[in-house]
Amino acid sequence: LVQVKGSLAEVQGVLAMSGNGGQRDLAVPLGEQTESLLVERKDDTKFKAVGLDQDVYGAGMFSIIFDYAEIFSDVDHDGMSRNMNFLRVTYVVIILICNYILQVSMLSFIWTYVTLPSVHNVQSLYRRYHEDMFVDGVIDNQKFAESPEQDEICAMPSPTSGSCTSSFASGGAQSPEQDEICAIAFSNFWFMYFILCLWWCTMLKDVRMIERLYRAVKSLGHATKASEMIGEHEEGEPTKVMKVTTPVRWLLYLVIIVPKFLISCLLLIIGTVWLSATDSYADLILNAVALEFVIAIDELIFEGLLPSSIHERIEETVLCIVDKAVTPQAQTDAIVSQYIRSVTYFVMTTIGVYIFMTYGQYIPRIGVLPGYANDIQCPGWIEQQIDW
């Protein structure tokens, strides 16, 4: 047995000691009252350290794991009484629930009071455009040029490249009603496509964090009792979560990972529909920025409502999972798996956005322009907007 002591940065890399021939060995807690972390050289296994996120979810994970171990075992790792541990986990769970209520409420309000009215407005404009401007299924350019609706139609972000580039038939100034129609952004396929790809990538960042968190929790060792969960902590070392009990593991799944994933999926869908139904190019950018506010709710609550002591403890806590890539071939396989996942997400994003902007328009309450026939035309509208 060899004692392990080191700085936080050293332990956060790979928790192991040097063995014979440069091999790295297993670092595991071997007793409840051990004065320092012990390493047992048996199978040349090594641990990797995974840090917790500095947000409400990271605080929830820390409190569920650490305070559970403190409350239901006789080992004291932080010098606090059980009452203080119970107070901390209660407060953190209340804040976590408030975060869920606030995020779900905001999504519900955005969907009801912003997204659905925007979709209705765009669909009404498109329906009126067809009723007034088409004769026997073919647009009457002269009729459209003389109408007050041209600008409102031509600004829609269209699922396929719209035609707003031909010369404006009347050549005259456009009325406010024309500006309103031609300002809907759905007529510009590529502009909308790139904006939606950026939005999907924004949400993909959260989804990948959730996926990695799930794999980390799943890879944690199994503890039969609470006293086995936390490794011994010394000055300058992080708090090491070595194992978790079955109840704690399922609490992490049901209280942290699943709700966070569902909220991310809802935000992806609502944000995509809202952006697609934007009625001007300028608002398209502003709406994309506004969605970032909803994403950051958990971080705002974490910074504003949780004490600094929890911030410090989260920063000093790591999940220690077994690194199975101990041979060169296993390391290569692990890297290949990472690239496969990344390529899969890339394909899902690029193709998924295209499918939504075309076939996805037929999905009830999700599609912005069901049956869109790529027939939105604003002859000469953009030329008039940039004519100095």
N, C-alpha and C positions, 0 to 999 in steps of 0.2 A: 504494500500500500504506500502511495506517495501523496504528500500534501500538495494541493494546488493553490497558489496564491498569485494574483496578477491584477493589472489595472482593468478598468471597465472596458476600454477599447480592446484589450487583448482577449477578454472573455467573450466579448460580443462577436468576435470573428468565429473561430471554431474552438469549442470548449474541449481541449485535450492537452495532454502532456506529451513531450517528445519521448519516444521509446527507442528500442534498438533499431538501428538501420534507418533512422529518420521516420519510423512509423509513428502515427498518432493514436493515442489510446483512449479508452472509455473514461468519462468523468461522470460518476454517479454518486448520490448521497447514500451512505451505507448505514447510517444510524441517526436516530432522532437527536441525540445529545452530542454529536461529533462537533469538535471545536472548529474544524475547517472542512471544506469539501474534500472528499477522498477519491482517489482514482484506483480502480482495480484493473490490472492488466490481465485480461483473459482472452478477449476476442478481437482486439484491435478495432473496436467500434469507436466512432467519434460522434460528438454532438455538434449541431449547428444552432446558433442563437437567432431567434426571430423577435424583433422588437415590436412593441405595441404602438398603435397609432395615437397621436396626440389629438384625440377628439372624444366625443361622448361615448362612442363604441369602445374605444381603448380603455376609457375609465370604467365602463361596465365590465369588460373582460377582466381587468385587474382586480376590481372589487369582488366580483363573483368568485374568482380563483383564490385570491389571497385571503380575503376576509372569511370565506368558507373554511379554508384551512386553519385560520386562527381560531374561529369559533368552535369548530368541531374536533379540535385536537388539543393536546396538552402542551404543544410546542409553541413558544412565543418568539416570533421572528422580528417584531417591530417594537417591543417594549410597551405596547398599548394594552389596555384591559379589553376584555371581551365586549364590554358595553360600548367602548369606542369603536371597535370593529363592527359591531352591530349598527351603530349610528352611521358609520361611513357607508356600509353597503346599503342601508335603507335610503340614505340621501341620494346616493348615486343611482339607485334603481328608480327613485322618484324622478330625478332629472332625466334619466333615459326614457321613461314613459312620457314625460312632458315633451321630449324631443320628438318621439313618435307621433304624439297627438298634434304637435305644431306642424310637422312636415306633412302628415296626411291631411290636416285641415287646409293648409296652404295649397296642396295639390287639388283638393276638392273645390276650393274657391276659384282657383285658376281655371279648372276645367269647366265649372258651372258659369262663372261670371265673365270669363275672358275668352276661353277657347271656343266653346259652343256658339256664342254670339258671333265670333269672328268667322267660324265656318258657315254659319247661316248667312252672314252678309256676303261672303264670297259666292256661295251657291246661288243666292238670289240674283246677284249681278250676272252670273253666268247664264242663269235661266232667262233673265230679261234680255240679255245680249242675243240669245238664240231666238227668242220670240220676236224681237224687233228688227234684227239685222239680217236674218236669213230668209231667202226666198227659194222654196223647193230644195232645201238642204244646202244651198250655196250662199255665201255671204255676199251682200250687196255693198260693195266698197263705197259707192257714192252715198248710199243711205247711211252707212256707218260714219263717213267723213262729216256728214251734216248733223250727226246725232250728238247730244250732250254727254254720252256715256263712254266715249272712246278711251279717255285717259284712265278711267276706273278699271276697265277690262284689261288694258295692256300691261298693267303692272303686276298681274298675278304670277307667282313663281310656278311655272308650268312643269308637268311631269315629262314633257318632251319639248324640244326646242320650239318655242313659239315664233311667230313671224311678226315683228314690229319694226321692220327695217325698210320696207318699201316706201316710196314717196307718198306724202300725205296728200290725198286727192284734192282737198279743198284749198290747201296751202294757207289757210287763214288761222287766226289765233283761236285757241281752244277755250271753251267755257269751263267754269269750275267743275261742272258735272263730268266733262270729258276727262279732266285731270284726275278726278276721283276714280273713274273706271280704269284708266290706263296705268294707275299707280299700284295696282294689285300685283304682287311680285310673282304670281304663279306662271306667268307667260315666259319667264326666263329659266329654262331647264337647268343649265349648268350653274348659274348663280345659286339657285335653290339647292341643287345637288351638293355643291361644295359646302354650303352652310350646314346642311343636314349631316353630311359626313363629319364635319367638325363637332357637331353636337353629339353624334353617336360616339365619336372618339372620346369626348369629355365624359360621357356616361360609361364608356368602356373602361376608362381608368378606374372608376369605382368598382365595376364588376370584376375586374382582374384582381383588385385588392381583396374583394370578398372571396374570390376563388382561392387566392393564396392563403388567406386567413383560414378558410375551411380545411385546406390541405395541411396547414400547420397544426390546427386543433386535432384533426384526425390522426396525425402522426405522433402526437404526444403519447408517452407511455401510459399504461393503465395502472392506477393506484387502487389498492383494496381499502385503504383508510386515508383520512385527511392528512395525517402526519407525514405521509410519503410524498405529498404534492410539491412542497417547497424545499429546495436545497438550502444548506446552511449559508448564511450571509455574513460576509466580513467587510470591514471598511475598505472602500475602493473597488469592491466587486458588485456586480449587478445582483438583483434578486432573481434566482433561477427557478423557473417553473419546470420541474422535471417530469411530473406525471399529473394526471387528473383522474378523479373518480368518475364512475359512470354518470351519477346525477349531475356533476359539474359539467361534464362533456355535453350532455343533452341540454343543460341550461344555456351553454354557449351557443349551441345550434339554434335553439328555439327563441332565445331572448335577444341574441345579437345577430347571428349570421342570416337566418331566414328573414326576419323583418327588414334588415338592411338591404338584402337582395330584392325583396318585393318592392320596397320604396324606390330603389334604383330603376326597376323595370317600369313602374308607374310613371316615374319622372321622364324616362326615355320616351314612352308613348305619348304622354301629354305634351311634352316639349316638342316632339316631332309634329304633332297635329297643329299645335299653336303656331309654330314657325311656318308651316305650310299654308296656314290661313291668314298670314299677315297681309294687310291691305296696303302696304307701301314698302319700298326698298329700305328707306331709312328706319322704319319701325322693325324691319326684319333684323337688323343689327342690334337695335336697342332691346328687342325681345330676347335675343340670344344672350345678351349680357345680363338681362334681368333674371334669366333662369339660373345663372350662377349663384344668385342670392339664395335661392331655395336649396341648392346643393350645399351651400356653406352654413346652413342653419346649425348642424351638429357642432361645427367648429366654433361658431359664435357662442353657442350655449356653453361649450366646454371652457372657452376663455373667460366668459363673463360670470358664470354661476358656480363654478367648481373652485375650491380653494387651491392655493399654490402647492400645498403639501401633496395633493393627489397628482398634480402635474409632475412634481419631482419623482414620486414613486413610480409613475408610469414610465418615465424616462429611464429609470434604473431597473426596470423589470424586463426580462427576456424569456421567451418560450424556448426550451431546450429540446430539440427534436433530433432523432437519430439520423445521421447522414449515411444513407445506404450506398452512396456512390464512393466506395472505398477503393475500387480498382480503376485503372484507366478506361477499360471498356464500359464500366458502369457510369463513370463520369461523362463519357462520350454519349451514352444513351440518354443521360439526363439532359444534356445540352440539346440533343436532337429533339427530345420531347418538348423542351421549351420553345424551340423554333416551330415545331408543328402546331403548338397552341397559338403562337403569335400569328402564324400564317392563317390559321383557321379564323381567328378574330378579324384579321385584315380582309379576308374574303367575305365573311359575314357582314362586315361594315359596308364595303363597297357595293356588293351585290344586294344586300338588304335594303339600302337606301334606294337603289334603282327600282327594286321590286315594289317598295312602298309608293314611289312616285308614279308607277305605272299600274300594275295589277292591284296594288294595295288600295287604290282609290275606290274599288268596288266593295271594300269591307265596310259594313254599316257602322256609323258613328266614328269611324277612324278615317275613312277616305274623305278628302276635302271636296273633290270634284268627281263624283261617280260618273262613269261613262264619258270622261273627257276625251274628245276626239282630236286634240291638237289643232283646234280651229280658232284659237284666240289670236286675233290680228289687230295690230295698232299701227297702221301705215304711217311712217314718218314721225311717230310720237317721240321717240328718243332724240331724233334730230332737232325737233323743236325745243326739247328741254335743255339741250346743250348749245343752242344757237345764241351766241352773244351778240 
